[in-house]
Amino acid sequence: MEQVDKNINLEKKNPEDVKKNIKKYFLVGWEFVQVIIIAAVIVLPIRYFIFQPFIVKGDSMVPNFHSGDYLIVDEISYRFSNPSRGDVIVFHYPLDESQRFIKRVIGLPGETVEVKDGKITISSQSGNTVLVLNEKSYLPDLLSTNGNNKITLKADEYFVMGDNRQFSYDSRSWGVLPKKELIGRAALRLLPVDKLSYISTPIYSVNN
């Protein structure tokens, strides 16, 4: 009988305490939901409209970028300015937009780009200026750009190449890159940690 009385006493709870506990748990839960909502409001626009991650796959950008490198892509800059020669960009592959490629901008709208005898020659829209592109700032001295291409770019068209010229599938193979396919400029390398760095656009020296 004594045991039964103990159980009965244990089951008796103050209704006010029960209400307070329910209210407390509700408030804690609501605060957690608020944190999630605020985080989503802040993070999602940044993730989808300003910056997004990109993991390099393949060796087309060797020796400057390797498979597995974790990059942050700046998606907003090209809404206010155009790509510059030398920018490392991420874009939708024009022949299959489900794929994302990473390459370097070589030719700009209106220019004529010619790849021949291991050299890249760029002519201005007027044809009065002819430049042989010097890429020593980011390519090994012995690297030669193979191919035999000559193309005049229309407005909003770019000629892009991978840094690993002998093994890159780029504009020499599939043609020009329309501006509408651009995702953004590779701005920061986060991984591997020992290569953490800002990705700058090279300052070209050109030979007439």
Residue frames as a rotation matrix with the C-alpha (Angstrom) as fourth column:
MET 1
0.564 0.826 0.000 0.00
0.826 -0.564 0.000 0.00
0.000 0.000 -1.000 0.00
GLU 2
0.399 -0.517 -0.757 2.83
0.206 -0.755 0.623 2.34
-0.893 -0.404 -0.195 0.83
GLN 3
-0.646 -0.678 0.351 4.39
0.444 0.041 0.895 1.77
-0.621 0.734 0.275 -2.63
VAL 4
-0.096 0.724 0.684 1.09
0.978 -0.061 0.202 2.65
0.188 0.687 -0.702 -4.34
ASP 5
0.751 0.387 -0.535 0.86
0.547 -0.818 0.177 5.89
-0.370 -0.426 -0.826 -2.38
LYS 6
-0.125 -0.893 -0.432 4.35
0.192 -0.449 0.873 6.87
-0.974 0.026 0.227 -3.48
ASN 7
-0.682 -0.110 0.723 3.47
0.709 0.143 0.691 6.35
-0.179 0.984 -0.019 -7.15
ILE 8
0.370 0.900 0.228 0.31
0.918 -0.393 0.061 8.39
0.145 0.187 -0.972 -6.73
ASN 9
0.597 -0.200 -0.777 2.31
0.311 -0.835 0.454 11.23
-0.740 -0.513 -0.436 -5.18
LEU 10
-0.509 -0.859 0.056 4.85
0.333 -0.136 0.933 11.12
-0.794 0.494 0.356 -8.02
GLU 11
-0.455 0.386 0.803 2.11
0.883 0.080 0.462 11.46
0.114 0.919 -0.377 -10.61
LYS 12
0.628 0.711 -0.317 0.66
0.753 -0.658 0.015 14.52
-0.198 -0.248 -0.948 -8.95
LYS 13
-0.537 -0.798 0.274 2.09
0.842 -0.525 0.125 17.62
0.044 0.297 0.954 -10.62
ASN 14
-0.215 0.394 -0.893 1.33
0.316 -0.837 -0.446 21.24
-0.924 -0.378 0.055 -10.14
PRO 15
0.489 0.484 0.726 -0.63
0.824 0.018 -0.567 22.44
-0.288 0.875 -0.390 -13.21
GLU 16
0.936 -0.163 -0.312 1.11
-0.197 -0.977 -0.079 25.81
-0.292 0.136 -0.947 -13.05
ASP 17
0.002 -0.988 0.153 4.54
-0.394 0.139 0.909 24.14
-0.919 -0.062 -0.389 -13.21
VAL 18
-0.076 0.040 0.996 3.43
0.710 0.704 0.026 22.13
-0.700 0.709 -0.081 -16.22
LYS 19
0.855 0.459 0.243 2.30
0.502 -0.609 -0.614 25.31
-0.133 0.647 -0.751 -17.99
LYS 20
0.674 -0.664 -0.323 5.60
-0.505 -0.734 0.454 27.04
-0.539 -0.143 -0.830 -17.17
ASN 21
-0.216 -0.774 0.595 7.62
-0.002 0.609 0.793 24.11
-0.976 0.171 -0.133 -18.54
ILE 22
0.238 0.388 0.890 5.58
0.872 0.318 -0.372 24.01
-0.427 0.865 -0.263 -21.74
LYS 23
0.983 0.150 -0.105 6.01
0.106 -0.934 -0.342 27.75
-0.149 0.325 -0.934 -22.17
LYS 24
0.334 -0.937 -0.100 9.75
-0.490 -0.264 0.831 27.49
-0.805 -0.228 -0.548 -21.55
TYR 25
-0.284 -0.425 0.859 10.20
0.422 0.749 0.510 24.73
-0.861 0.508 -0.033 -24.11
PHE 26
0.583 0.580 0.569 8.09
0.778 -0.196 -0.597 26.66
-0.234 0.791 -0.565 -26.61
LEU 27
0.904 -0.260 -0.339 10.18
-0.260 -0.964 0.045 29.80
-0.339 0.047 -0.940 -26.19
VAL 28
-0.059 -0.971 0.234 13.44
-0.303 0.240 0.922 27.87
-0.951 -0.017 -0.308 -26.57
GLY 29
-0.118 0.089 0.989 12.09
0.751 0.660 0.030 26.18
-0.650 0.746 -0.144 -29.70
TRP 30
0.840 0.500 0.210 10.91
0.522 -0.638 -0.566 29.49
-0.149 0.585 -0.797 -31.15
GLU 31
0.587 -0.714 -0.381 14.29
-0.486 -0.687 0.540 31.13
-0.648 -0.132 -0.750 -30.52
PHE 32
-0.317 -0.698 0.642 15.96
0.132 0.638 0.758 28.26
-0.939 0.325 -0.111 -32.36
VAL 33
0.257 0.509 0.821 13.58
0.904 0.174 -0.390 28.69
-0.341 0.843 -0.416 -35.31
GLN 34
0.948 0.093 -0.303 14.33
0.035 -0.981 -0.192 32.43
-0.315 0.172 -0.933 -35.36
VAL 35
0.090 -0.992 -0.090 18.08
-0.404 -0.119 0.907 31.76
-0.910 -0.045 -0.412 -35.52
ILE 36
-0.325 -0.162 0.932 17.53
0.613 0.714 0.338 29.38
-0.720 0.681 -0.133 -38.46
ILE 37
0.637 0.654 0.408 15.37
0.744 -0.383 -0.548 31.94
-0.202 0.652 -0.730 -40.30
ILE 38
0.805 -0.381 -0.455 17.86
-0.305 -0.923 0.233 34.77
-0.509 -0.049 -0.859 -39.76
ALA 39
-0.209 -0.929 0.305 20.76
-0.153 0.339 0.928 32.59
-0.966 0.147 -0.213 -40.88
ALA 40
-0.077 0.259 0.963 18.86
0.855 0.514 -0.070 31.58
-0.513 0.818 -0.261 -44.02
VAL 41
0.887 0.460 -0.023 18.00
0.400 -0.793 -0.460 35.21
-0.230 0.399 -0.888 -44.83
ILE 42
0.538 -0.764 -0.358 21.67
-0.560 -0.641 0.525 36.18
-0.630 -0.082 -0.772 -44.54
VAL 43
-0.311 -0.812 0.493 23.40
-0.213 0.565 0.797 33.13
-0.926 0.143 -0.349 -46.01
LEU 44
0.138 0.410 0.901 21.16
0.663 0.638 -0.392 32.06
-0.736 0.652 -0.184 -48.90
PRO 45
0.974 0.197 -0.108 21.34
0.056 -0.680 -0.731 35.32
-0.218 0.706 -0.674 -50.91
ILE 46
0.272 -0.951 -0.149 25.12
-0.806 -0.310 0.505 35.35
-0.526 -0.017 -0.850 -50.44
ARG 47
-0.290 -0.381 0.878 25.34
-0.026 0.920 0.390 31.70
-0.957 0.090 -0.277 -51.51
TYR 48
0.113 0.469 0.876 23.16
0.795 0.487 -0.363 32.00
-0.597 0.737 -0.318 -54.61
PHE 49
0.863 0.348 0.365 23.67
0.501 -0.672 -0.545 35.58
0.055 0.653 -0.755 -55.81
ILE 50
0.804 -0.594 0.033 27.07
-0.591 -0.792 0.151 36.82
-0.063 -0.140 -0.988 -54.60
PHE 51
-0.335 -0.942 -0.018 29.51
-0.942 0.335 0.011 33.95
-0.005 0.020 -1.000 -53.91
GLN 52
0.839 0.531 0.119 29.43
-0.538 0.842 0.042 30.24
-0.078 -0.099 0.992 -54.46
PRO 53
0.075 -0.856 0.512 31.92
-0.484 0.418 0.769 27.41
-0.872 -0.306 -0.383 -54.02
PHE 54
0.796 0.066 -0.601 33.54
-0.577 0.379 -0.723 25.54
0.181 0.923 0.340 -56.90
ILE 55
0.374 -0.673 0.638 35.72
-0.240 0.594 0.768 22.44
-0.896 -0.440 0.061 -56.73
VAL 56
0.021 -0.471 -0.882 38.22
-0.988 -0.143 0.053 22.02
-0.151 0.870 -0.469 -59.54
LYS 57
0.530 0.126 0.839 37.96
-0.075 0.992 -0.102 18.70
-0.845 -0.009 0.535 -61.37
GLY 58
0.827 -0.275 0.489 40.58
0.561 0.358 -0.747 17.55
0.031 0.892 0.450 -63.82
ASP 59
0.083 -0.944 -0.319 43.95
0.716 -0.166 0.678 18.95
-0.693 -0.284 0.663 -64.85
SER 60
0.415 0.122 0.901 43.04
0.868 -0.350 -0.352 21.56
0.273 0.929 -0.251 -67.47
MET 61
0.880 -0.052 0.472 44.30
-0.113 -0.988 0.101 24.44
0.461 -0.142 -0.876 -65.28
VAL 62
0.639 -0.760 -0.123 47.56
0.554 0.343 0.759 22.85
-0.534 -0.553 0.640 -64.10
PRO 63
-0.379 -0.566 -0.732 50.04
0.622 0.430 -0.655 24.15
0.685 -0.703 0.189 -62.94
ASN 64
-0.748 0.038 0.663 48.03
-0.319 -0.896 -0.310 26.97
0.582 -0.443 0.682 -61.35
PHE 65
-0.021 0.780 0.626 45.01
-0.987 0.084 -0.138 24.98
-0.160 -0.620 0.768 -60.19
HIS 66
-0.884 -0.359 -0.299 44.77
-0.390 0.920 0.046 21.29
0.258 0.157 -0.953 -59.43
SER 67
-0.102 0.869 -0.484 41.95
-0.051 0.481 0.875 18.80
0.993 0.114 -0.005 -59.15
GLY 68
0.090 0.231 -0.969 40.37
0.901 0.396 0.178 19.13
0.425 -0.889 -0.173 -55.70
ASP 69
-0.923 -0.385 0.018 41.19
0.350 -0.857 -0.378 22.82
0.161 -0.343 0.926 -55.20
TYR 70
0.021 0.949 -0.313 38.28
0.994 -0.054 -0.099 24.50
-0.111 -0.309 -0.944 -53.41
LEU 71
-0.861 -0.348 0.371 37.53
0.444 -0.871 0.211 27.95
0.250 0.346 0.904 -54.86
ILE 72
-0.100 0.822 -0.560 35.11
0.573 -0.413 -0.708 30.75
-0.814 -0.392 -0.429 -54.07
VAL 73
-0.516 0.003 0.857 33.51
0.836 -0.217 0.504 32.28
0.187 0.976 0.110 -57.16
ASP 74
-0.674 0.261 -0.691 32.56
0.067 -0.910 -0.410 35.98
-0.735 -0.323 0.596 -57.24
GLU 75
-0.338 0.649 0.682 29.18
0.921 0.378 0.097 36.08
-0.195 0.660 -0.725 -59.00
ILE 76
0.516 0.699 -0.495 28.45
0.644 -0.698 -0.314 39.79
-0.565 -0.157 -0.810 -58.67
SER 77
-0.251 -0.716 -0.652 31.39
0.115 -0.691 0.714 41.63
-0.961 0.104 0.255 -60.28
TYR 78
-0.910 -0.169 0.380 30.43
0.367 0.099 0.925 40.78
-0.194 0.981 -0.028 -63.86
ARG 79
0.151 0.985 0.088 27.02
0.980 -0.138 -0.141 42.34
-0.127 0.108 -0.986 -63.33
PHE 80
0.781 0.094 -0.617 28.74
0.187 -0.978 0.087 45.72
-0.596 -0.184 -0.782 -63.20
SER 81
0.129 -0.795 -0.593 31.84
-0.824 -0.419 0.382 45.16
-0.552 0.439 -0.708 -65.34
ASN 82
0.829 0.131 -0.544 33.10
-0.489 0.642 -0.590 42.89
0.272 0.756 0.596 -68.10
PRO 83
0.798 -0.587 0.136 35.69
0.433 0.716 0.547 40.14
-0.419 -0.378 0.826 -67.75
SER 84
0.551 -0.724 -0.416 39.30
-0.763 -0.639 0.101 41.16
-0.339 0.262 -0.904 -68.27
ARG 85
0.547 -0.472 -0.692 41.94
-0.341 0.629 -0.698 39.28
0.765 0.618 0.183 -70.16
GLY 86
-0.560 -0.820 -0.118 43.59
-0.289 0.327 -0.900 36.85
0.777 -0.469 -0.420 -67.79
ASP 87
-0.119 0.602 0.790 40.61
-0.992 -0.042 -0.117 36.44
-0.038 -0.798 0.602 -65.46
VAL 88
-0.981 -0.034 -0.192 40.10
-0.031 0.999 -0.014 32.88
0.193 -0.008 -0.981 -64.27
ILE 89
-0.395 0.916 0.074 36.39
-0.916 -0.399 0.035 32.27
0.062 -0.054 0.997 -64.75
VAL 90
-0.831 0.323 0.453 33.79
0.183 0.928 -0.325 29.60
-0.526 -0.187 -0.830 -64.03
PHE 91
-0.463 0.653 -0.599 30.99
-0.860 -0.494 0.127 29.16
-0.213 0.574 0.791 -66.56
HIS 92
0.371 0.647 0.666 28.36
-0.234 0.759 -0.607 26.84
-0.899 0.070 0.433 -67.94
TYR 93
-0.721 -0.598 0.350 29.79
0.130 0.379 0.916 24.75
-0.681 0.706 -0.195 -70.78
PRO 94
-0.452 0.587 -0.671 27.86
-0.780 -0.625 -0.022 26.09
-0.433 0.514 0.741 -73.82
LEU 95
-0.469 0.244 -0.849 27.27
-0.619 0.595 0.513 22.62
0.630 0.766 -0.128 -75.31
ASP 96
-0.015 0.496 -0.868 25.98
0.545 0.732 0.409 21.15
0.839 -0.467 -0.281 -72.04
GLU 97
-0.055 0.009 0.998 24.86
-0.411 -0.912 -0.014 23.73
0.910 -0.411 0.053 -69.49
SER 98
0.932 0.347 -0.103 24.65
-0.072 0.457 0.886 21.13
0.355 -0.819 0.451 -66.75
GLN 99
0.376 -0.881 -0.288 28.47
0.913 0.405 -0.045 21.16
0.156 -0.246 0.956 -66.64
ARG 100
0.972 -0.173 -0.157 30.63
-0.121 -0.948 0.295 23.89
-0.200 -0.268 -0.942 -65.13
PHE 101
0.480 -0.856 0.193 34.09
0.757 0.294 -0.583 24.63
0.442 0.426 0.789 -66.54
ILE 102
0.716 -0.392 -0.578 37.00
0.129 -0.739 0.661 26.70
-0.686 -0.548 -0.479 -65.30
LYS 103
0.323 -0.614 0.720 39.25
0.934 0.083 -0.349 28.46
0.155 0.785 0.600 -67.83
ARG 104
-0.282 -0.482 -0.829 41.19
0.517 -0.804 0.292 31.68
-0.808 -0.347 0.476 -68.38
VAL 105
0.807 0.581 -0.104 39.95
0.271 -0.522 -0.809 34.57
-0.524 0.624 -0.579 -70.53
ILE 106
-0.261 -0.918 0.300 42.25
0.715 0.025 0.699 35.07
-0.649 0.396 0.650 -73.53
GLY 107
-0.842 0.002 0.540 40.25
0.455 -0.537 0.711 36.95
0.291 0.844 0.451 -76.16
LEU 108
-0.592 0.603 -0.535 37.74
0.218 -0.518 -0.827 39.76
-0.776 -0.606 0.175 -75.60
PRO 109
0.390 0.851 0.351 34.68
0.633 0.029 -0.774 40.84
-0.669 0.524 -0.528 -77.60
GLY 110
0.926 0.060 -0.372 35.53
-0.207 -0.744 -0.635 42.35
-0.315 0.665 -0.677 -80.98
GLU 111
0.027 -0.996 -0.087 39.05
-0.798 -0.074 0.598 40.94
-0.602 0.053 -0.796 -81.08
THR 112
0.750 0.041 -0.660 40.45
-0.490 0.704 -0.514 38.43
0.444 0.709 0.549 -83.53
VAL 113
0.339 -0.606 0.720 42.35
-0.695 0.354 0.626 35.61
-0.634 -0.713 -0.300 -81.81
GLU 114
0.653 -0.209 -0.728 44.80
-0.530 0.561 -0.636 33.44
0.541 0.801 0.255 -83.72
VAL 115
0.493 -0.522 0.696 46.57
-0.472 0.512 0.718 30.42
-0.731 -0.682 0.006 -82.30
LYS 116
0.961 -0.235 -0.145 49.44
-0.037 0.411 -0.911 29.31
0.273 0.881 0.386 -84.50
ASP 117
0.218 -0.965 -0.149 52.98
0.149 0.184 -0.972 27.99
0.965 0.189 0.184 -84.13
GLY 118
-0.130 -0.252 -0.959 52.66
0.913 0.347 -0.215 27.89
0.387 -0.903 0.185 -80.34
LYS 119
-0.959 -0.226 -0.168 51.78
0.271 -0.902 -0.335 31.59
-0.076 -0.367 0.927 -80.08
ILE 120
0.088 0.992 -0.089 48.61
0.946 -0.111 -0.303 33.59
-0.311 -0.058 -0.949 -79.47
THR 121
-0.916 -0.333 0.226 48.15
0.397 -0.840 0.370 36.66
0.067 0.429 0.901 -81.63
ILE 122
-0.012 0.927 -0.375 45.42
0.852 -0.186 -0.488 39.15
-0.523 -0.325 -0.788 -80.85
SER 123
-0.779 -0.150 0.609 44.19
0.520 -0.698 0.492 41.81
0.352 0.700 0.621 -83.27
SER 124
-0.748 0.521 -0.411 42.05
-0.005 -0.624 -0.782 44.76
-0.663 -0.583 0.469 -82.28
GLN 125
0.179 0.938 0.298 38.61
0.482 0.181 -0.857 45.33
-0.858 0.297 -0.420 -83.73
SER 126
0.688 0.042 -0.725 39.99
-0.457 -0.751 -0.477 47.88
-0.564 0.659 -0.497 -86.17
GLY 127
0.869 -0.406 0.284 42.81
0.494 0.748 -0.442 45.55
-0.033 0.525 0.851 -87.12
ASN 128
0.673 -0.625 0.396 45.39
-0.293 -0.717 -0.633 48.29
0.679 0.310 -0.666 -86.59
THR 129
0.050 -0.638 0.768 46.88
-0.999 -0.040 0.031 46.73
0.011 -0.769 -0.640 -83.45
VAL 130
0.634 0.057 -0.771 48.38
-0.196 0.977 -0.089 43.25
0.748 0.207 0.631 -83.48
LEU 131
0.161 -0.534 0.830 49.77
-0.985 -0.146 0.097 41.80
0.069 -0.833 -0.549 -80.24
VAL 132
-0.030 -0.238 -0.971 51.55
-0.073 0.969 -0.235 38.57
0.997 0.063 -0.046 -79.43
LEU 133
0.760 0.474 0.444 50.35
-0.435 -0.137 0.890 37.61
0.482 -0.870 0.102 -75.97
ASN 134
-0.401 -0.908 -0.118 53.06
-0.338 0.267 -0.902 37.11
0.851 -0.322 -0.414 -73.37
GLU 135
0.657 0.754 0.000 51.87
-0.349 0.304 0.886 34.67
0.668 -0.582 0.463 -70.67
LYS 136
-0.205 -0.868 -0.452 55.13
0.118 0.437 -0.892 34.15
0.971 -0.237 0.013 -68.77
SER 137
-0.494 0.014 0.869 53.61
-0.758 -0.497 -0.423 35.48
0.426 -0.868 0.256 -65.55
TYR 138
0.114 0.615 0.780 51.48
-0.880 0.428 -0.208 32.35
-0.462 -0.662 0.590 -65.10
LEU 139
0.980 0.176 -0.093 52.68
-0.199 0.850 -0.488 29.71
-0.007 0.497 0.868 -67.58
PRO 140
0.407 -0.880 0.245 55.97
0.289 0.379 0.879 27.76
-0.867 -0.287 0.408 -67.56
ASP 141
-0.031 -0.523 -0.851 58.56
-0.646 -0.640 0.417 29.03
-0.763 0.563 -0.318 -70.04
LEU 142
-0.898 -0.438 0.033 58.64
-0.279 0.627 0.728 25.77
-0.340 0.644 -0.685 -71.96
LEU 143
-0.240 0.883 0.403 54.87
0.446 0.469 -0.763 25.44
-0.862 -0.004 -0.506 -72.29
SER 144
-0.986 -0.061 -0.158 53.65
-0.118 -0.417 0.901 25.85
-0.121 0.907 0.403 -75.87
THR 145
-0.163 0.986 -0.036 50.07
-0.426 -0.103 -0.899 26.61
-0.890 -0.131 0.437 -76.88
ASN 146
-0.883 -0.159 0.442 49.17
0.263 0.612 0.746 24.02
-0.389 0.775 -0.499 -79.46
GLY 147
0.149 0.987 0.063 46.41
0.536 -0.027 -0.844 24.52
-0.831 0.159 -0.533 -82.00
ASN 148
-0.912 -0.294 0.286 45.61
0.395 -0.445 0.803 26.20
-0.109 0.846 0.523 -85.29
ASN 149
0.064 0.988 -0.142 42.70
0.968 -0.096 -0.231 28.57
-0.242 -0.122 -0.963 -84.77
LYS 150
-0.975 -0.216 0.047 41.62
0.221 -0.962 0.160 31.97
0.010 0.167 0.986 -85.98
ILE 151
-0.114 0.993 -0.029 38.34
0.953 0.117 0.281 33.50
0.282 0.004 -0.959 -84.91
THR 152
-0.791 -0.011 0.612 36.82
-0.038 -0.997 -0.067 36.97
0.611 -0.076 0.788 -84.67
LEU 153
-0.684 0.497 -0.534 34.73
0.717 0.322 -0.618 37.42
-0.135 -0.806 -0.577 -81.55
LYS 154
-0.118 0.750 0.651 31.36
0.437 -0.549 0.712 39.10
0.892 0.369 -0.263 -81.69
ALA 155
-0.302 0.116 0.946 29.91
-0.700 -0.701 -0.137 41.33
0.648 -0.703 0.293 -78.98
ASP 156
0.314 0.398 0.862 29.57
-0.931 0.305 0.199 39.40
-0.183 -0.865 0.467 -75.69
GLU 157
0.944 -0.119 -0.307 31.79
0.028 0.957 -0.287 36.55
0.328 0.263 0.907 -76.89
TYR 158
0.452 -0.817 0.357 35.03
-0.828 -0.236 0.508 35.39
-0.330 -0.526 -0.784 -75.26
PHE 159
0.477 -0.447 -0.756 37.86
-0.269 0.745 -0.610 33.06
0.837 0.495 0.235 -76.20
VAL 160
0.564 -0.196 0.802 38.95
-0.816 0.015 0.578 30.97
-0.125 -0.981 -0.151 -73.21
MET 161
0.221 -0.571 -0.790 41.71
-0.292 0.734 -0.613 28.44
0.930 0.366 -0.004 -72.58
GLY 162
0.985 -0.063 -0.159 42.94
0.171 0.428 0.888 26.21
0.012 -0.902 0.432 -69.80
ASP 163
0.547 -0.837 0.009 46.45
-0.787 -0.511 0.346 26.85
-0.285 -0.196 -0.938 -68.49
ASN 164
-0.200 -0.558 0.805 47.42
-0.126 0.830 0.544 23.25
-0.972 0.007 -0.236 -69.24
ARG 165
-0.044 0.273 -0.961 47.40
-0.845 -0.524 -0.110 23.99
-0.533 0.807 0.254 -72.96
GLN 166
-0.734 -0.312 -0.603 48.18
-0.628 0.651 0.427 20.52
0.260 0.692 -0.673 -74.27
PHE 167
-0.857 0.393 -0.332 45.42
0.451 0.885 -0.117 18.85
0.248 -0.250 -0.936 -72.25
SER 168
-0.657 0.637 -0.404 42.69
-0.020 -0.550 -0.835 21.49
-0.754 -0.540 0.375 -72.01
TYR 169
-0.426 0.667 0.612 39.33
0.902 0.254 0.350 21.18
0.078 0.701 -0.709 -73.75
ASP 170
-0.290 0.190 -0.938 38.52
0.385 -0.874 -0.296 24.83
-0.876 -0.447 0.180 -74.46
SER 171
0.449 0.569 -0.689 37.66
-0.299 -0.631 -0.716 27.41
-0.842 0.527 -0.113 -77.13
ARG 172
-0.495 -0.677 -0.545 40.19
-0.787 0.085 0.611 25.86
-0.367 0.732 -0.575 -79.49
SER 173
-0.975 0.127 0.179 37.92
0.166 0.962 0.218 22.80
-0.145 0.243 -0.959 -79.61
TRP 174
-0.317 0.948 0.035 34.34
0.922 0.316 -0.222 23.90
-0.221 -0.038 -0.974 -78.97
GLY 175
-0.060 0.278 0.959 34.37
0.692 -0.680 0.240 27.59
0.719 0.678 -0.152 -79.96
VAL 176
-0.587 -0.203 0.784 33.52
-0.153 -0.923 -0.354 30.87
0.795 -0.327 0.510 -78.30
LEU 177
-0.596 0.393 -0.700 32.03
0.803 0.300 -0.516 31.42
0.007 -0.869 -0.494 -74.86
PRO 178
-0.009 0.665 0.746 28.88
0.349 -0.697 0.626 33.61
0.937 0.266 -0.226 -74.83
LYS 179
-0.735 -0.312 0.602 28.77
-0.346 -0.591 -0.729 36.04
0.583 -0.744 0.327 -71.93
LYS 180
0.194 0.930 0.314 25.39
-0.835 -0.012 0.550 34.69
0.515 -0.369 0.774 -70.84
GLU 181
0.595 -0.003 -0.804 27.09
0.140 0.985 0.100 31.44
0.791 -0.172 0.587 -69.79
LEU 182
-0.461 -0.840 0.287 29.36
-0.130 -0.256 -0.958 33.17
0.878 -0.478 0.009 -67.26
ILE 183
0.468 0.496 -0.732 28.89
0.694 0.306 0.651 32.26
0.547 -0.813 -0.202 -63.61
GLY 184
0.989 -0.143 0.037 31.64
-0.138 -0.809 0.571 34.43
-0.051 -0.570 -0.820 -62.20
ARG 185
0.315 -0.949 -0.008 35.31
-0.507 -0.161 -0.847 35.04
0.803 0.271 -0.531 -61.53
ALA 186
0.513 -0.276 -0.813 37.34
0.671 0.719 0.180 32.66
0.535 -0.638 0.554 -59.39
ALA 187
0.606 -0.150 0.782 38.27
-0.297 -0.954 0.048 35.02
0.738 -0.261 -0.622 -56.53
LEU 188
0.110 -0.497 0.861 39.67
-0.994 -0.049 0.099 32.95
-0.007 -0.866 -0.499 -53.67
ARG 189
0.043 -0.156 -0.987 41.29
-0.171 0.972 -0.161 29.55
0.984 0.175 0.015 -53.15
LEU 190
0.506 0.241 0.829 40.40
-0.833 -0.115 0.541 28.13
0.225 -0.964 0.142 -49.72
LEU 191
0.513 -0.299 0.804 41.77
-0.259 0.839 0.478 24.60
-0.818 -0.454 0.353 -50.04
PRO 192
0.300 -0.313 -0.901 44.30
0.793 0.607 0.053 23.13
0.531 -0.730 0.430 -49.80
VAL 193
0.883 0.141 -0.448 45.11
0.426 -0.645 0.635 25.26
-0.199 -0.751 -0.630 -46.77
ASP 194
0.030 -0.967 -0.254 48.76
0.546 -0.197 0.814 25.69
-0.837 -0.163 0.522 -47.71
LYS 195
-0.728 -0.245 0.641 47.65
0.684 -0.333 0.649 27.32
0.054 0.911 0.410 -50.98
LEU 196
0.315 0.853 -0.417 45.06
0.863 -0.440 -0.248 29.66
-0.394 -0.282 -0.875 -49.47
SER 197
-0.742 -0.642 -0.195 45.21
0.464 -0.701 0.542 32.75
-0.485 0.312 0.817 -51.67
TYR 198
0.294 0.714 -0.635 43.42
-0.164 -0.617 -0.769 35.54
-0.942 0.331 -0.064 -53.50
ILE 199
-0.018 -0.241 0.970 43.24
0.853 0.502 0.140 34.83
-0.521 0.830 0.197 -57.24
SER 200
0.031 -0.065 -0.997 44.47
-0.121 -0.991 0.061 37.91
-0.992 0.119 -0.038 -59.05
THR 201
0.925 0.229 0.305 44.29
0.292 0.087 -0.952 38.81
-0.244 0.970 0.014 -62.72
PRO 202
0.043 -0.996 0.078 47.78
0.868 0.075 0.491 38.88
-0.495 0.047 0.867 -64.29
ILE 203
0.540 -0.040 -0.841 49.21
-0.283 -0.949 -0.137 42.13
-0.792 0.312 -0.524 -65.60
TYR 204
0.709 -0.198 0.677 50.13
0.621 0.631 -0.465 41.35
-0.335 0.750 0.570 -69.18
SER 205
-0.133 -0.706 -0.696 53.21
-0.392 -0.607 0.691 42.36
-0.910 0.365 -0.196 -70.99
VAL 206
0.726 0.478 0.494 52.65
0.280 0.451 -0.847 42.11
-0.628 0.754 0.193 -74.72
ASN 207
-0.437 -0.899 0.000 55.04
0.242 -0.118 0.963 41.95
-0.866 0.421 0.270 -77.62
ASN 208
0.387 0.548 -0.742 54.18
-0.555 -0.504 -0.662 43.88
-0.736 0.668 0.109 -80.74
